Amino acid sequence: GNLIVPASSCTVPGCAPHRKYDAKASSSSAPVQNEKGEGSSEITFGTGQVSGDFYKDRLCIGEKLCFDANFIAADKMTTEPFQEIPFDGIMGLG
């Protein structure tokens, strides 16, 4: 699956209403590459598009469930649908 969160560098309307990931604020953040040696990606959904860089960081859900996670910190998100969605990120479980 994929995890996508808005990056602190994202200033487009699709990112504006959301909390953002700041890699510089995390001591465990590291840029990573995929199996093709790429450090970024662009993903098109049926209703929108995101692009950003790959990162690995410590992800915690609550206080007790923490693990290293790879994700995309999106620096571009289309206005539709991302400006209107009530959640900050996208987790694909496919």
N, C-alpha and C positions, 0 to 999 in steps of 0.2 A: 504494500500500500504506500501511499504518499501522505506526508504531512506538509502543509503549506501554511505559513504565517506571514503577515505583513512585516517588512523590515523597517527599521527606524528611518532608513533613507528614502522610504516611499512617500512621496508627497502628492501623488495623483488622487483624484476624487474617490476612486475605489478603495483606497487605503485610509482616507481621512477620518472616518468615524471609528476606527478600530485601534485597539491596543497593539503596540508594535514590539518586535524583537530587536534588541540592541546587542549585537555581538560583542561590542566593546565593553559592555557592562557585565559580562560574564567571564569569570576566570577559567571556565571549562570549555568555552566556545572554540571551535577550530573549523576553518574552511576545509572541505573535503572534495574529492572528485568521484565521479561514478565509475563504473567498470570500463567505460570508453575513454576515461581520462578527461572528461568534461567537468568544469567547475560550476556550470550554470545550466539552466534549462528554461524552455518556454513550453507551457502546457495549455492546450486549447480544450475547453469544455464545450458542451452543447450551447451554453448561454454566455460564455465569457472566456477570458484568457488571463494567465498570470505568467510572469517571468521573474527569475531571480537566481541567487547563488545557493549552492549546496553548503550546508553546515552540519556539524555534529556537536551536540551539547548535552548536558545532563538535563533530563526532563523529569519533572516530578508531578505526580497527580496526587494531591494531598501531601501529607508529610511522610508517609511510609512507603509509597510506591515510586521509586526513582530508578531511572535507567538511562543509558546513553541512547540517543535517538539521532537519526539522520533526517534532515528536512530541508525544505526550500524556504529561504527568507526572501519573500517577493518584494522586488523594488518597483514592479509595475503590476497593477491589477485593473482590469477594465471597470469602467463606472458601473455598467450593468453586468452582472447582478450585484457586484460586491459592495457598492455603496449602500444598498438597501438591506443586505442580509444582517441579521441581529448578532451573529457570532463572529469572532475575530479570525479564526483559521479554518482550515479544511483538513479533515483526515479521511483519506480513502482507505478502505479496508479490503480492496480487491486483490 
